[in-house]
């Protein structure tokens, strides 16, 4: 790995000389703005050794800087090549790094298909002394992406009528001479009811779209389109080859004004329009408000899928307890493999929605740690294990669940105290009753309050929206940063507080929830969808209030009543009964 990355780094520096540039900005996304995973997929991993989903790299003639967020900072420092400097984006933004590195005039190279209009405009406006030049070349290419066979694009159960209704709502916002470019393949996949089997963890169709009052064009890999997909699309859209995008897009846009979403439009698409001096207008993604509200049918499917996830997690934790009691050796990788093996037994399971996180000991302190088979840590009695996993099911949807469990008996009062504070925060956030128009930022402190009382905190968001058989991360965001999106009935979100002690351990708890109307008029609350027990061995029961115990008992009653009949084996049912036995509430 080091040899490969080093040679590519040298190649990137050679490119600087060939293109007469002073630096290269490398983003960790593909041409459809999807994060790149895996050793053979991400140019950032080739260059630095970092395999996370969120990073930007600046390559200069003298060094390499990697900027990532708080979820990955400690992990990146542990994984990158020695020559790479890791920076936290809260402290150092790309624009501030460029300003520090190049106080005088310089030429910055970027891939125009993997840098958005929003990023280009921000950098150009804040750093007018720098010249930003778009240039595609091999160092940015996903050289080893598997070829997709015909038929990989497929139709969900969305009807022509629902597609047309959604399109009509968007068309109402367009003038007669305007066309909306859809560069967000996740939102576009939702809009048209298409999905694709790809090497990534998001089953979105790799495509661009252009929607006007009277037409709808979709660019994709036509070798992946079956006759059924053509028949489904043909009444309301025209399919065009993605390889011919530039030529056909320019021709179609000849008499139109471009409407675009800056954060999801490649700079190159925007350039193709402005070079001909055609008018443009930027807007917020008009598909997002429609996409993030799930229908009653979708919510019903999600509840069914949560039962399958509940069975999978219960079987996994049963196997772990059994192995620990018998002193059988297990590693973090064994946990990843076993969970996938269990899920594969479900006919509707289509694959993980992100790389499974299974971490113990010091690895738990890396928020987004992914074990590798040859480097996985062994599970040791007396420690804790964090498992964060999600899946795609069809029919059904997308899931995201985290539990932290004890490995054998737990005798560490510090861990128990921290776990209990995380749990209390989750309960407080979950039980919130809040007025309509409330945003995630308004509720986030509920999950942190008990940690704050001891001067503790966590560096990631408390939650996020979850797509429907799509991206596991979608709006709204439940964090300290206000995304401006009000919580509404039909949204599916997570609550995932945690605590991480660097060099020691990490813990997180996560439930998926649906936003629902509360009994009080004009108010909302959450309905928990996840059906996985919490670990009593980690809870300091003396720290729970009667109301919190009552919530736990109600939740565990629901878990047992729903999951137990699906487990089949008596030993599994007995295990779950013990894990969900009611707490004695003391007045």
KOLKE-315618 format. One line per field, with one value per residue (C-alpha): x, y, z. Coordinates in steps of 0.2 Angstrom, whole numbers. Layout:
x c(X; ...) .
y c(Y; ...) .
z c(Z; ...) .
//
This chain:
x c(0; 14; 23; 7; 3; 20; 21; 5; 10; 26; 14; 3; 18; 24; 6; 9; 24; 16; 1; 11; 1; 7; -6; -19; -36; -42; -60; -66; -81; -85; -93; -110; -104; -105; -91; -78; -74; -61; -43; -46; -59; -53; -39; -37; -33; -21; -12; -13; -18; -34; -50; -64; -78; -75; -59; -51; -32; -21; -5; 9; 27; 33; 19; 2; -12; -28; -43; -56; -70; -70; -77; -61; -47; -39; -42; -34; -18; -17; -19; -11; 7; 20; 22; 4; -2; -19; -30; -47; -59; -66; -49; -43; -54; -48; -49; -38; -25; -24; -22; -8; 1; 0; 0; 5; -1; -2; -11; -22; -28; -44; -55; -69; -81; -78; -78; -95; -99; -102; -84; -77; -86; -81; -63; -63; -71; -61; -45; -45; -26; -26; -30; -41; -39; -50; -41; -45; -31; -27; -23; -42; -48; -56; -46; -52; -71; -79; -89; -108; -117; -133; -148; -140; -152; -169; -186; -193; -211; -214; -227; -227; -241; -230; -215; -226; -233; -216; -210; -225; -221; -203; -209; -220; -205; -197; -200; -204; -186; -178; -171; -166; -149; -150; -133; -137; -139; -147; -161; -163; -164; -178; -187; -188; -189; -173; -159; -142; -131; -114; -98; -103; -114; -128; -139; -142; -142; -126; -135; -138; -155; -161; -179; -189; -207; -209; -195; -185; -168; -158; -140; -134; -124; -136; -127; -135; -152; -164; -180; -191; -182; -184; -202; -204; -195; -200; -218; -210; -191; -178; -163; -146; -128; -118; -102; -110; -116; -106; -111; -129; -131; -124; -135; -151; -146; -144; -160; -162; -157; -149; -156; -144; -140; -123; -118; -122; -117; -100; -90; -88; -107; -109; -94; -102; -117; -108; -95; -109; -115; -132; -141; -141; -150; -145; -158; -158; -162; -180; -181; -175; -191; -201; -188; -186; -204; -208; -225; -236; -231; -213; -214; -223; -209; -196; -205; -204; -186; -182; -189; -176; -162; -168; -166; -149; -142; -150; -142; -125; -125; -131; -116; -104; -110; -109; -92; -86; -93; -84; -68; -68; -57; -66; -59; -68; -67; -77; -91; -92; -92; -104; -117; -116; -118; -134; -141; -137; -150; -164; -170; -174; -156; -147; -131; -124; -128; -110; -95; -99; -90; -85; -72; -66; -53; -43; -51; -67; -61; -60; -78; -78; -66; -68; -58; -48; -46; -27; -27; -43; -41; -46; -61; -56; -66; -70; -69; -84; -88; -96; -106; -113; -121; -134; -142; -152; -168; -180; -194; -190; -178; -162; -157; -144; -141; -128; -126; -112; -111; -100; -89; -92; -95; -92; -83; -77; -87; -81; -87; -104; -106; -102; -113; -127; -126; -126; -141; -150; -147; -154; -170; -172; -170; -181; -195; -195; -211; -208; -218; -220; -206; -193; -176; -164; -152; -165; -166; -148; -143; -155; -144; -128; -135; -130; -112; -110; -114; -97; -88; -89; -95; -94; -87; -100; -119; -132; -142; -146; -160; -160; -165; -177; -167; -154; -141; -140; -136; -149; -156; -161; -146; -148; -133; -126; -126; -142; -147; -163; -174; -189; -193; -210; -220; -214; -195; -184; -169; -157; -152; -134; -125; -109; -93; -75; -60; -44; -32; -45; -62; -78; -96; -112; -130; -141; -159; -169; -185; -199; -205; -224; -238; -239; -256; -255; -261; -247; -233; -222; -212; -203; -208; -193; -191; -176; -179; -162; -160; -148; -135; -140; -123; -117; -130; -129; -147; -145; -143; -159; -175; -192; -197; -182; -184; -202; -196; -183; -196; -209; -195; -189; -207; -209; -192; -196; -214; -209; -192; -195; -207; -195; -180; -186; -173; -178; -161; -161; -178; -173; -157; -168; -180; -166; -159; -176; -183; -191; -182; -189; -195; -191; -202) .
y c(0; 12; 9; 11; 28; 34; 31; 40; 54; 56; 55; 69; 80; 76; 81; 98; 101; 95; 106; 121; 121; 124; 113; 100; 99; 81; 78; 61; 60; 53; 63; 61; 68; 51; 47; 34; 19; 6; 4; 3; 17; 33; 43; 50; 33; 30; 46; 46; 29; 37; 26; 36; 44; 63; 71; 84; 83; 97; 91; 104; 102; 101; 90; 83; 90; 80; 89; 79; 81; 77; 59; 54; 66; 54; 39; 48; 52; 34; 28; 40; 39; 47; 61; 67; 80; 78; 94; 95; 105; 114; 122; 123; 125; 122; 140; 145; 132; 138; 156; 151; 140; 153; 171; 176; 172; 153; 141; 128; 113; 103; 90; 100; 86; 82; 100; 108; 126; 131; 126; 134; 150; 151; 148; 160; 174; 172; 170; 181; 181; 162; 155; 139; 129; 113; 99; 80; 68; 50; 54; 57; 42; 27; 15; -1; 1; -15; -14; -15; -28; -23; -24; -16; -1; -7; 0; 1; 1; 19; 22; 34; 44; 48; 52; 65; 72; 75; 82; 94; 102; 105; 112; 124; 133; 135; 148; 143; 145; 137; 119; 112; 102; 87; 83; 74; 56; 51; 64; 60; 42; 45; 56; 44; 28; 20; 12; 4; -10; -2; -5; 9; 7; 19; 10; 27; 27; 35; 48; 66; 74; 90; 94; 108; 113; 101; 88; 77; 70; 57; 53; 36; 21; 13; -3; -5; -2; -16; -16; -15; 1; 8; 4; 12; 28; 31; 39; 54; 55; 52; 41; 47; 40; 47; 46; 59; 70; 86; 86; 82; 93; 108; 105; 104; 119; 130; 139; 137; 146; 134; 132; 123; 117; 124; 111; 97; 104; 100; 115; 108; 108; 126; 131; 123; 135; 151; 150; 153; 167; 159; 165; 154; 154; 145; 137; 125; 107; 106; 87; 86; 93; 79; 65; 66; 64; 46; 39; 28; 13; 17; 19; 2; -6; 2; -5; -23; -21; -15; -32; -41; -30; -34; -52; -50; -40; -51; -67; -58; -53; -70; -78; -65; -69; -88; -86; -76; -88; -102; -92; -94; -81; -68; -52; -36; -44; -59; -48; -39; -56; -64; -50; -50; -69; -68; -54; -64; -77; -63; -64; -46; -41; -32; -26; -15; 4; 8; -2; -10; -2; -15; -8; -13; -6; 9; 7; 12; 29; 31; 37; 29; 14; 0; -16; -25; -43; -44; -30; -33; -32; -47; -46; -47; -50; -35; -23; -16; -18; -5; -11; 2; -6; -3; -12; -10; -21; -22; -21; -12; 2; 7; 5; 12; 5; 6; -3; -4; -21; -28; -42; -54; -45; -27; -20; -3; 10; 24; 15; 11; 29; 36; 23; 28; 46; 42; 32; 45; 58; 46; 44; 62; 66; 52; 57; 75; 84; 99; 112; 111; 121; 114; 111; 98; 111; 115; 97; 92; 98; 86; 71; 79; 87; 72; 71; 90; 89; 80; 91; 77; 78; 70; 78; 71; 76; 68; 62; 63; 59; 41; 38; 26; 12; 26; 35; 31; 50; 63; 79; 84; 85; 84; 94; 110; 117; 123; 116; 126; 111; 110; 92; 86; 70; 57; 61; 46; 52; 44; 48; 43; 51; 43; 46; 42; 42; 43; 28; 19; 15; 22; 20; 25; 21; 24; 22; 26; 36; 43; 60; 59; 70; 71; 71; 89; 100; 108; 97; 83; 69; 53; 35; 23; 11; 1; -15; -20; -22; -11; -20; -20; -25; -7; 3; 11; 8; 19; 34; 31; 40; 31; 39; 33; 15; 15; 20; 6; -7; -1; -1; -19; -25; -20; -28; -44; -45; -41; -50; -66; -75; -72; -80; -98; -106; -107; -103; -87; -83; -86; -75; -61; -63; -60; -45; -37; -42; -27; -16; -14; 4; 11; 26) .
z c(0; 4; -12; -22; -13; -14; -33; -36; -25; -36; -51; -45; -42; -60; -66; -57; -68; -84; -81; -74; -58; -40; -31; -35; -25; -24; -18; -12; -23; -40; -54; -46; -30; -21; -8; -14; -4; -5; -9; -28; -29; -20; -27; -9; -2; -16; -12; 7; 14; 21; 18; 26; 16; 20; 15; 4; -1; -6; -15; -17; -24; -6; 3; 6; 17; 21; 28; 36; 49; 68; 65; 56; 63; 75; 64; 49; 60; 64; 46; 34; 27; 38; 25; 25; 37; 44; 48; 56; 45; 61; 63; 45; 30; 12; 8; 24; 20; 2; 9; 21; 8; -6; 0; -18; -35; -39; -50; -42; -52; -49; -58; -65; -64; -45; -39; -37; -43; -24; -20; -35; -32; -14; -17; -32; -22; -6; -15; -30; -31; -35; -52; -52; -67; -71; -79; -79; -79; -73; -55; -52; -61; -53; -63; -56; -54; -59; -76; -74; -84; -93; -82; -67; -67; -61; -57; -39; -36; -40; -53; -68; -59; -44; -54; -64; -49; -42; -58; -59; -42; -48; -65; -57; -51; -68; -81; -99; -105; -90; -87; -71; -71; -58; -53; -37; -42; -25; -27; -45; -42; -29; -41; -56; -45; -52; -43; -48; -42; -40; -31; -18; -3; -11; -24; -33; -52; -59; -70; -73; -77; -86; -82; -91; -93; -108; -107; -96; -101; -92; -95; -89; -95; -108; -107; -90; -95; -98; -109; -94; -88; -106; -106; -89; -93; -111; -107; -97; -101; -114; -110; -117; -116; -102; -113; -125; -111; -115; -133; -131; -115; -125; -139; -128; -118; -134; -131; -112; -96; -83; -66; -55; -37; -34; -21; -33; -50; -57; -61; -79; -82; -76; -87; -103; -100; -96; -110; -122; -111; -107; -91; -75; -59; -43; -31; -17; -22; -25; -24; -6; 2; -7; -5; 14; 18; 18; 13; 24; 13; 15; 33; 34; 24; 36; 51; 43; 39; 57; 62; 51; 58; 76; 72; 64; 79; 92; 84; 82; 101; 106; 96; 105; 122; 119; 112; 126; 139; 130; 129; 110; 101; 91; 82; 76; 58; 64; 70; 53; 44; 55; 54; 35; 35; 46; 35; 19; 25; 23; 5; 4; 10; -4; 5; 18; 18; 24; 29; 46; 61; 74; 86; 103; 115; 108; 91; 99; 101; 82; 78; 60; 62; 50; 54; 41; 41; 44; 57; 67; 86; 97; 108; 126; 142; 152; 137; 127; 108; 97; 82; 70; 55; 41; 27; 11; 10; -4; -2; 14; 14; 22; 41; 53; 70; 84; 100; 112; 122; 136; 132; 147; 164; 166; 181; 175; 184; 173; 157; 165; 171; 153; 145; 157; 153; 134; 136; 147; 133; 120; 130; 133; 114; 109; 121; 116; 112; 101; 91; 73; 63; 76; 68; 73; 80; 93; 100; 99; 117; 124; 119; 126; 142; 154; 146; 148; 166; 168; 156; 142; 124; 107; 91; 79; 75; 86; 71; 52; 40; 32; 14; 8; -1; -4; 5; 23; 26; 20; 27; 40; 51; 70; 75; 82; 64; 58; 41; 41; 38; 50; 56; 49; 50; 38; 40; 46; 57; 69; 87; 90; 105; 110; 120; 115; 126; 115; 118; 129; 122; 113; 114; 104; 104; 89; 85; 69; 72; 62; 66; 70; 76; 95; 105; 108; 93; 84; 91; 85; 93; 88; 85; 88; 73; 79; 88; 97; 116; 126; 137; 155; 160; 155; 164; 181; 186; 201; 189; 180; 185; 186; 170; 161; 168; 162; 145; 145; 150; 137; 124; 129; 129; 111; 106; 114; 108; 91; 89; 100; 88; 73; 82; 81; 92; 111; 116; 107; 113; 131; 128; 122; 136; 149; 139; 139; 157; 165; 177; 194; 196; 213; 218) .
//
